[in-house]
Amino acid sequence: MDAYCVGWRAILFSWLHVMACALLRYALATGNWGVRDSDQPPKTGVSQVLNRLTFASTLSHLRRINTPIGREGKQPRPRQLHNTQWGLVCPCETPEGQAVGLVKNLSLMCCVSVGSDVQPVLKLLDELGVFNFEEIQSTQIPYLTKVFVNGNWVALVEDAAGTAEDLRKHRRLAMLDTEGSVVRKIRQQELHVWCDAGRLLRPLFIVNTETQELQIKADDVSEKEG
């Protein structure tokens, strides 16, 4: 009896494997994802054939952003770029016709973060002298700056500007992951440190606050190239 059950299980699992592979091949070949016999219409365009016409067209296809709303709508807001997308999304490259503004492309030097460990950030914050929740009273919280790591409230700090500057210095010296982001919200009294995956990043030039000059020089670029 046990051998009979084991045999039927093997046949069932092999049949499920064949069906799953067939459905996956069909979805990848046609781009239609969903159950074929269902009342719900399948999602179209989920998988596409990569454009290999030129190298530039291949990069453009890989960096494409598709807004999941209908093309027949005439609302201008979804088709416009937001101010927070400056330097991250290209303002020029978009198709003509109904898809204008709904299909966008990442800018040339924009990249997507892959994520890093939060433990080095937490260790550095502890070395910088942040306050844990056990060390302060509730009446002191309105006068301190909240510190968030990946959206989680982890500590409080008195000198938010100095702590943010120390975090940026450690990142520029590669003592922290270079994909980390440090954001200080002065009005909200919050200091955010992000090291998760899926964030859009762009390079920036570092300017000396005292002399208002770029810290990187032409000699530095030539040394790197050499």
C-alpha positions in Angstrom: 0.0 0.0 0.0 2.9 2.4 0.9 4.6 1.7 -2.4 1.3 2.3 -4.3 0.9 5.7 -2.6 4.5 6.6 -3.3 4.1 5.7 -6.9 1.0 7.9 -7.3 2.7 10.7 -5.6 5.6 10.6 -8.0 3.2 10.5 -11.0 1.2 13.5 -9.5 4.4 15.6 -8.9 5.7 14.8 -12.3 2.4 15.9 -13.9 2.4 19.1 -11.9 6.0 19.8 -12.9 5.1 19.3 -16.6 2.0 21.6 -16.4 3.9 24.3 -14.5 6.7 24.3 -17.0 4.3 24.4 -19.9 2.3 27.3 -18.4 5.5 29.2 -17.7 6.9 28.7 -21.2 3.6 29.9 -22.6 3.6 33.1 -20.4 7.2 33.9 -21.3 6.6 33.3 -25.0 3.5 35.4 -25.4 3.8 37.9 -22.5 0.3 37.0 -21.3 0.3 36.1 -17.6 -2.8 34.6 -16.0 -5.0 31.6 -16.1 -6.3 31.1 -19.7 -9.7 29.7 -18.7 -10.4 32.3 -16.0 -12.9 35.2 -16.3 -10.2 37.7 -15.5 -8.3 39.0 -18.5 -4.6 38.1 -18.4 -1.9 40.7 -17.9 -0.2 41.5 -21.2 3.3 42.8 -21.9 4.8 41.3 -18.6 7.6 39.6 -20.6 9.0 41.2 -23.8 11.6 40.3 -26.3 14.7 42.4 -25.6 15.4 45.0 -28.4 18.8 44.1 -29.9 18.7 46.5 -32.8 21.5 48.7 -31.4 23.4 48.9 -28.2 21.6 52.2 -27.3 18.2 50.6 -27.9 19.1 47.7 -25.7 20.1 50.0 -22.8 16.9 52.0 -23.3 14.7 48.9 -23.2 16.4 47.6 -20.0 15.9 51.0 -18.3 12.2 51.5 -19.2 9.6 52.3 -16.7 6.0 51.4 -17.5 3.2 53.1 -15.5 0.4 50.5 -15.0 -2.6 52.6 -16.0 -4.8 52.7 -19.1 -3.5 54.5 -22.2 -7.0 55.9 -23.0 -7.1 58.3 -20.1 -6.4 62.0 -20.7 -5.2 62.9 -17.2 -2.0 65.0 -17.5 -0.8 64.3 -13.9 0.4 60.7 -14.5 2.2 61.7 -17.6 4.3 64.5 -16.0 7.5 64.1 -14.1 7.5 64.9 -10.4 10.0 67.2 -8.8 11.5 64.4 -6.8 12.4 62.6 -10.0 14.9 65.2 -11.1 18.1 63.5 -12.3 16.5 60.1 -11.9 14.1 59.9 -14.8 14.9 61.2 -18.3 12.6 64.2 -19.2 13.0 63.7 -23.0 12.8 60.0 -23.8 9.2 58.9 -24.0 7.1 57.5 -26.9 4.6 59.5 -28.9 0.9 58.9 -29.0 -1.3 57.5 -26.2 1.7 56.2 -24.2 3.4 59.6 -24.0 4.6 60.2 -20.4 3.3 56.9 -19.2 6.4 55.0 -20.5 9.5 56.7 -19.0 13.2 55.8 -18.9 15.8 56.1 -16.3 18.4 58.8 -16.8 21.8 57.9 -18.2 23.7 57.7 -14.9 20.8 56.5 -12.7 21.1 53.1 -11.0 19.0 50.9 -8.7 20.3 50.0 -5.3 20.8 46.3 -4.4 20.7 46.7 -0.6 23.2 46.2 2.1 23.5 45.1 5.7 22.1 47.5 8.4 24.4 46.3 11.2 27.4 48.5 10.2 25.0 51.5 10.2 23.6 50.6 13.6 27.1 50.1 15.0 28.3 53.4 13.7 25.3 55.2 15.1 26.1 53.7 18.5 29.7 54.9 18.3 28.5 58.4 17.4 26.7 58.7 20.7 23.0 58.4 19.8 20.5 58.0 22.6 18.6 54.7 23.0 15.0 54.7 24.2 16.1 53.5 27.7 18.4 56.5 28.2 15.9 59.3 27.8 12.6 60.4 29.2 9.5 60.9 27.1 9.5 64.7 27.8 12.9 65.0 26.0 11.7 63.5 22.7 10.2 66.8 21.3 13.7 68.4 21.7 15.7 65.7 20.0 15.9 64.4 16.4 14.6 60.9 15.6 16.9 58.6 13.8 15.3 56.1 11.3 17.1 53.2 9.6 15.2 51.8 6.6 12.0 53.4 8.1 12.5 51.9 11.6 12.8 54.3 14.5 16.0 53.1 16.2 17.4 56.0 18.3 17.4 59.8 19.0 20.2 62.3 18.6 20.9 65.8 19.8 23.3 67.0 17.1 21.5 65.9 13.9 23.7 68.0 11.6 26.9 66.6 12.9 25.6 63.0 12.9 24.5 63.3 9.3 27.9 64.8 8.3 29.7 61.9 10.0 27.6 59.4 8.3 28.3 61.0 4.9 32.1 61.1 5.6 32.1 57.4 6.5 30.2 56.6 3.3 32.6 58.6 1.1 35.5 56.8 2.7 33.8 53.5 1.9 33.5 52.6 5.6 29.8 52.3 4.9 28.1 51.0 1.8 28.4 53.6 -0.9 24.7 53.0 -1.9 23.5 54.2 1.4 21.4 57.4 1.6 21.4 59.9 4.4 18.5 62.4 4.5 17.9 65.0 7.2 14.4 66.5 7.5 14.8 69.6 9.5 11.2 70.5 9.9 10.1 67.0 10.9 13.2 66.7 13.2 14.1 63.4 11.6 17.3 61.8 10.3 16.7 58.9 7.8 19.4 56.4 6.7 18.4 54.1 3.9 20.3 51.0 2.8 17.5 48.8 1.4 17.1 47.6 -2.2 15.1 49.2 -5.0 16.0 52.8 -4.5 17.0 55.0 -7.5 20.4 56.6 -7.1 22.3 59.2 -9.1 25.9 60.6 -8.7 26.5 64.0 -7.3 29.5 66.4 -7.2 30.7 67.1 -3.6 31.2 70.9 -3.0 33.3 72.3 -0.2 30.9 74.4 1.9 33.6 76.9 2.9 35.2 77.6 -0.5 32.2 76.6 -2.7 34.6 74.6 -4.9 34.4 71.1 -6.2 36.4 68.7 -4.1 37.2 66.6 -7.2 39.7 68.0 -9.6 40.8 67.2 -13.1 44.0 65.7 -11.8 42.0 63.2 -9.7 40.1 62.1 -12.8 43.4 61.7 -14.8 44.9 59.6 -11.9 41.9 57.3 -11.9 42.1 56.8 -15.6 45.8 56.2 -15.5 
